[in-house]
Amino acid sequence: MSPESSRAQASNVSFSMEDFEKALEGHTYEFKKGQIVRGTAFEYSSDGVYVDIGGKSAGFVPLQEAALERVTESQLAEVLPLQEERDFLILREQDGEGQVLLSVKQLYVKQAWDELAEMQDSSKTVPIQITGVNRGGVTGEVKGLRGFIPRSHLVEKEDLESLIGQSLTVVCLDVRPDDRKLVLSQRNAVRAAAMQQLVANSLVEGTVASIKPYGVFVDLGQIAGLLHITQISGNSVRDLTTLFKVGQSLKVAILDIDEYKNRISLSTKVLEAYPGEILDKMDAVMETAEERFEKTQAEANSTNIEH
């Protein structure tokens, strides 16, 4: 390489480095409210901690925003150790001195709302610690947020005071972060768990819970299935009250389980040896229900094999 080319290369390198330094000096950091940034705590004060987030001035986390739970000055080192990089949520953009107000607490709150919204979509369960009672139901804490369970969505609907201090398994009914509204259901969680224990094309025993013009609801233990009037017998049924009484024990076949709609379809018609038999001999059909159901299953399997 000639001396001239070496000098030219050196000149180019020198220019590039100077240009790079000028670019750094002119760089401005933009911090927006609601933005999540990475930072490192580097100094404690009596009312919070200073955080390096890459700006010209440090970010600051007030004591009340340092953790989800209330912490004291002496606990800061435990919840926000120095020189440990982590995420922070921006509460306020740069002030006149360029300082950005940060929060760990609100970051946890945001993440909790996001997780609960996902749980609502997927119908996943979550535990809630019951802390209070009001006229409409009970309140509690779930993932650091205050949630409400209406009385109608509780298993225990009378002695609500007895629920304080208990942990209940619930699903999300209504999750609204903007309104800070979180409505939950223990009843639906129990129903979902009970539904998972049931199997389609099986015979189960329950009790008549209620009688409607269109059919009979059968309590299967924490969940009810519908024995529709068209699935009671091969012949038409004119008056359901002549066949059924509330509290009556009944063996029924599970035709279908629709977890999305929370529906369980039942049948006694499949137990009949001939159309209308259950209308004439309800007790006899119930006494031999297991044998009858096994026979119908065997016949169905035989038909499937032939086809």
C-alpha positions, -999 to +999 in steps of 0.1 A: +000+000+000+015+034-010+020+062+017-006+083-001-033+056+001-024+050+038-028+086+046-061+087+027-074+057+046-063+072+080-080+104+071-112+085+062-111+066+095-105+098+115-135+114+098-158+085+104-150+084+141-155+121+145-188+119+126-199+090+149-191+110+181-211+140+168-240+117+161-239+105+197-238+140+210-268+150+189-288+119+198-321+126+217-339+100+237-377+100+234-396+086+263-434+083+261-460+077+288-470+041+289-438+029+273-418+000+288-381+007+291-350-012+303-331+004+331-307-002+360-311+012+395-279+030+406-288+052+437-313+051+465-329+082+481-352+086+511-383+085+488-373+063+459-345+051+436-327+066+406-325+045+375-303+047+344-325+043+313-301+058+288-312+094+288-292+125+297-310+125+331-319+096+353-353+081+357-369+080+391-391+054+408-410+068+438-412+046+469-449+039+464-442+027+428-413+004+436-433-028+441-468-042+439-470-043+477-462-013+499-425-011+507-404+010+531-371+028+524-353-001+541-368-026+517-358-008+485-325-028+482-346-060+484-371-052+457-348-031+434-312-041+438-286-018+424-269-026+391-297-051+382-313-045+348-350-048+346-382-033+329-400-002+341-432+015+330-431+052+322-457+071+342-446+106+332-425+119+303-394+140+309-399+171+331-380+204+328-349+187+341-352+158+317-362+133+345-386+105+336-410+091+363-410+053+364-430+026+380-425-011+388-459-014+404-479-002+374-459-025+352-470-054+373-506-041+371-505-038+333-491-073+330-518-086+353-546-070+333-531-085+301-529-119+316-564-118+329-577-107+295-560-137+279-575-160+306-610-146+298-605-156+261-592-190+270-616-197+299-586-206+321-591-205+359-573-183+384-573-183+423-587-153+442-583-145+479-616-133+493-611-101+514-646-085+517-683-087+513-709-063+499-746-064+491-740-078+456-714-105+464-678-107+475-645-089+466-610-102+466-575-100+453-563-117+421-528-110+407-526-079+428-559-065+414-593-061+431-619-084+417-657-089+423-677-121+423-715-115+421-736-135+445-753-154+416-718-166+405-709-181+439-714-217+450-721-205+486-748-178+481-760-173+517-732-171+543-709-148+524-690-138+555-677-174+558-658-169+525-635-141+538-600-155+539-607-183+516-591-189+482-616-196+454-610-209+419-627-186+394-629-177+357-630-142+343-664-129+332-656-092+324-621-078+322-619-040+315-585-025+323-595+011+313-624+010+338-605-011+364-634-035+363-628-072+370-658-095+373-653-132+381-673-164+384-668-193+408-699-210+395-686-211+359-653-225+371-670-253+390-692-260+360-662-262+337-644-286+361-675-308+365-680-308+327-644-321+322-653-351+343-682-361+321-678-382+289-701-382+259-718-416+251-718-426+288-746-434+313-748-413+344-772-409+373-786-376+385-817-360+400-844-339+385-836-303+393-864-286+374-892-293+349-898-269+320-923-271+291-894-281+267-877-307+289-862-316+322-830-303+338-810-331+355-785-323+383-753-343+376-733-328+405-723-291+403-737-291+367-770-297+351-778-313+317-810-310+296-832-339+289-851-324+260-887-335+256-878-350+222-852-372+239-874-386+266-892-413+246-897-425+211-933-415+215-945-379+221-948-368+257-978-346+265-973-338+302-938-339+318-952-335+353-968-369+350-934-386+344-911-365+366-909-349+400-882-326+413-857-346+433-864-378+414-834-400+407-828-406+370-804-425+348-796-407+316-773-411+286-750-382+277-755-375+240-733-344+237-711-321+257-707-285+243-681-269+264-682-236+244-719-232+251-718-249+285-745-274+274-750-311+281-776-329+261-791-360+277-814-389+266-835-416+280-850-425+247-819-446+238-828-469+267-862-479+254-867-514+239-896-499+219-910-464+214-930-453+244-917-479+268-904-453+293-939-438+294-954-471+305-925-486+325-903-459+338-892-478+369-884-510+349-863-490+324-844-473+352-837-506+370-821-521+339-806-489+325-770-502+325-778-533+305-800-514+281-773-488+275-746-514+270-768-531+244-774-498+225-736-492+225-729-526+212-754-523+185-740-489+175-705-503+173-717-532+152-733-509+128-702-488+125-681-518+118-704-530+091-703-496+074 
